[in-house]
């Protein structure tokens, strides 16, 4: 069943209205007709099964068939702090992070980040990344659209994480001890929120590692292999998602 996100003001008792770019998608791409059934989400945890009743020029009217509490969101709010990668890798990272349940994404400028963005470019990139997050949320049946924030410095990212989450997870290539890694992942899955820090292609610097430790980050290993930046975040997200889903 096709799913769409709608603002709460477009829900009026048993009548729901779809506006914006989804109108064209429903009409001309999916070629849906009056009487067809689709799913709407209000980004607040409720899913609405609806039937199309009328097509207007710039909107579509629906009648409510059934309202349910959504069950696609993790109990753990995961904030991914991703070191800016080269080329279009960030798009893949965002897409897969959304699919595996991330709550929000912060692109981070590290010491070894190759990519340099001015304010105008960063704004355009962020807008593009948010659209990718929205598309991934629709495809994977998420109950909300994760926010992709504007890029920020590593120092600001660590300060933000320290002040706003219960746990900071810091995978590091020279870390050892998978038993400890398993303990950290298992404990984090039972918390309300956590931050996951992933370095860029060149990895974290020694100074960044020390700052993480000074902010009580739990430095973990992801195994004996060195993972690419676009793989590491997905790896950790999958572990956390699995632990949450098993509870």
Secondary structure, DSSP 8 states (H G I E B T S, - for coil): --EEE--GGGEETTEEEEETHHHHIIIIIS---TT-EEEEE-SSSEEEEEEEEEE-SSEEEEEEEEEEE---S-SSEEEEEEE--STTHHHHHHHHHHHTT-SEEEEEE-TT------HHHHHHHHHHHHHHHHHHHHHHT-SS--EEEEEEEHHHHHHHHHHH-SEEEEE-TT---HHHHHHHHHHHHTSSEEEEEE--TT---HHHHHHHHHTT-EEE---SS---HHHHHHHHHHHHHHHHHT-
